[in-house]
Amino acid sequence: MAGSATFAAAARVADGALLPLTLIARMRLAFVWLLAFAGGFVIVEPAPYEFILLLAIIVFVSTGLTLRAAQIPLLLLLIGHNIGFIVALLPVIDLPDTLKWTAVSVMLSASTIFIAMVFGRDTERCLDILIKGYVASAIVTCAIAVLAFFKLMPGWENFVLYLRARSTFKDPNVFGPFLVLPGLIVIQWIVGGRLRQALAGGAVFLVIAAGLFLSFSRGAWGNFAVSAAVMLVLMAVTARTLADRFRVIAFAVIGTIAVASIILVLLSFADVWSLFEERAALMKDYDAGPGGRFGRHVQALLLIPVTPLGLGPLQFSKFFIYEPHNSFLDPFMNGGWLAGITWFGLTLTTLLLGLRHVFVRTPWQTTYLAVYATFVGQVGESYIIDVQHWRHYFLIMGVIWGLMTAPRARQAALVARPALRAPSPDAAAASA
């Protein structure tokens, strides 16, 4: 325990986290906060997020940004992914929205590698400010969602779609998943914080839980449940003491009761109950049948072998009314084999490498557990919905790569490895 504390202290000085902030450093952190906050305001496309991202890239590149060797696989996979889209775009470039769709895809991929590179310097501060911006965005968007759903604000109809809260998003099915990571972060405040932090976390969680529920996104509900379960299991497994492990287990029980209570309160409103009855069904009409969601999965799967270059961006719906709504099939349809294979490879690589770094002792390990668990839930939901233009999906993936390739994380991994090996007979004899 003392050794790990010494290592953490030495590393903190080594990467400059204790050094006073310069004006340039403050400006860099301000853009990180703005980028995370802007992720909650995507009711139009291109969104403010894209413009802030461009400015942030200019600021960081001009003041120092480094691509690390461990991030090269991420870069190559993203480049290959977008080359597939660009090649598939050429035959349909004159059709409406195809060029804009491809440009946004390229920009979001750039955001992932950019975020990963940002964490190469002053990792703790960057992560802290990014999380603060993300949670602030969740609070604001959830407050708008609740006020709009109950028609308590002017122009409420602009923030509701099909009687469901969408807040400042184009679709409730994007708004709901956006809230998963801040929801998990707030849970960690409640579990591991002192009384004041736990109480503040509880109040914020009520707001986020209300927004998540009122989105009436079944995928988002399942996403949050899976992500929360994964995070709590990982927190219990990686807990340093038995008391910490017990605290996590106790919260899992109490938290489940608390969430159920929040839902019951919301269901006491007649409008909420009627919409919940409609949305609670596991299978809706548009999910079943040859033309339903899962029928389109089969149709897209059958097209893959005969369309090596894909159909082109946004062209699948010209033949089958809707897109496949499956993030492992969508890239094949929009960008052909290259886009589809690289997306699958990127997802699998992030999951496997990310899992290995769950057990690396770093000052940000607890936050990393929330980020990784969120990504697991997002990947699961991506089977039934298209995440290709979810800003927060690409941001979360960038955070995972940034944290697991940060200098201190790699040092910690190297320090931990020898301890995992059984001592050699010579070493054992010498210690005896």
Beta strands, then each sheet from edge to edge (+ up, - down):
strand 1: 160-161
strand 2: 164-165
sheet 1: 1+ 2-
end
